[in-house]
Amino acid sequence: MPNNIGNFMIFSYSRLSLYETCPFRFYMKYILGRPEPVTKPLALGKAVHKAIELKINGMSENEAILAAIIEADFHPEVTYEEVLKLLQQAPDVKGRTEIHFNLPLDSSSGIQLQGYIDLLQDVHFWDWKSNWKPYRVHDTRQLALYAWAHYENERSSSSQRHIVFS
């Protein structure tokens, strides 16, 4: 079911990116509510995100990987070894994980932007990427969007952006 508030959509970077890439897929997924197949990259990214989050929050590496595989619904192409390899490439950092933000884009319309900051350390925030294809920070607008949302929500004028590739 589409994520609506009344007749208004809640937008995220992923939704905006999907619309920019393929308006028809956006329509099928978010307007008609048709599910898309869970691909290996999607399942692996979900698993790695969860494993990193759990390890940062004090869980052992083994337990974090097992929980991550469960989080990815035991996708047949996601292996323990692959999640382990990507988890071990992540930096050993501490902070608050999976910080949800919701930002009204216009007070009269009800349209909102939402997202999850993977790791927040004071005014520094991180976004985990598990792409096999490397890209530069300016190849995506995600961190700029998150920096703006963080600034608006926290009224912080000194947000620094980090992107971590694994």
N, C-alpha and C positions, 0 to 999 in steps of 0.2 A: 504494500500500500504506500503511495507517495507520502512524503513527510510534509504535510501542509498545516498551516495555522489558519483556520478559516479558509479563505480562498487564496492565501498568500504562501509562497514557497519559502522554505528555509534553504539558503544556498550554502555550499561549502566549496572549497577549492576543487575537490574531486568532481563535484557536479558541474561547476563552471568549466573545468577542463574537458569533461566529457561533452558538454554542449558545444564547446569550441571545436573539438575534434570530430564529433559526429552528432549533429542535432537529432537525427533519426533514432540513434541508440538512447539519447537522453529522453526523447519522447516516449519510447517504448518502456524504458525503465522507470522514469519518475512521473510521467503523466498517466500512462496506462498501468503501471505497477507490475510489469512483466519481469520476472527475475532473469538475470543473466547467468550463464554457466560459470562456475567457480574454476578458473584456470589455475595452472600450477603457479605462475608468478603472483597471482592474487593470494592464493593460499599460503605460499612461502613467505610473502611479505607480511601477512597477518601473523604467521607463526613467529617470525623473527622479531617483529615488533613486540609481541607478547613476551618472548623469551628475554629480550633486553629489559623490558619494563620490570619483569619479575626478578631478574638478577640485580638490577639497581635497587629494588626494594628488599633485598636481603635473602632471596631464595637461592638455594644451591643451583649450580649450573645444570645438573642432571634433572632436578625437579622442574626447573624453569623450562627446559626443553620438552619434557614430557607434557607439562601443562600447555605449552605452545602448540604441540601437535594435536592435543585435544581441541584447543582454540581453533585450529584450522580444520576441524571436523574430520581428522584422520584422512586428509586428502591423500590418495594413493601415490602421488608423485612426490610428496614432501617426506624426506627422510630425516631421521635423527642426525645422521652424519652431516647432512647439508645445513640443517639449522645450527648444529654445533659449530661448524666452520664459520658461518656468518656471525654467530654470537661471539665467538672468540675474536673477531675482527673489530667488534664494537669497543669504543674506549671505556675504560673503567672510571665512570663518573658517578656523582651523587646529585640528587635533586628531587623535585616533585615530578611525577610522571603522569602522562595522559591528562593534561590540564584542559578541560573543556572551556571554550569561550563561545559566547553568543552575543552578537553585536547588531543592534538595529541599524539598518542602512538608511532608513528614512522614518522619522517618528510618525508620520501620517499614514504611510502605506502598510506598515507591519512587516515589510520585507526584512529578513535577517540573514546575517552571515554567521555560520558556525564552523567550528573546527576543533581539533585536538592538538595541542602542543605536546610533542613526545616527551620532552624533558625541559623543565624550567629550573634554572639556577639563578636566583635573584632576578636580574634583568636580562640574563643570557638564556636563550632558548635554542633547542636542538631539534632537528627533524631527521629521523632515521630513514634511509633509503636502502633497499636491497636489490636495486636494479643491477642486472649484469652489464647493461650498457652504461658506461660512464657519461655523465654530463656535468656541465659547469653550473654554478649557483645561479647565473643569470639566464640559464636555459628554462627556468621555471619561475613563475610569479608567486609561488606558494609562500616563501619566506617573507617577501615584501608584504603580502596580504596578512600574514600572521603578525608581522612587526606592527603594522597599522592597527590591527585588532588589539594586540597587546597594549599598545600605546593608548588607544581609546579606552580600554577597560581598566587599565592600571594607572593611566595618566603618567606614564613613565616617559621621560624625554631621552633616556639613555639606553634604549633597547639595542642590544647587539645581536646579530644573527649568525648562527652557525649551521652548517649543513654537514651531515656525516654520511659518507657512503660506506656501505658494507657489502 
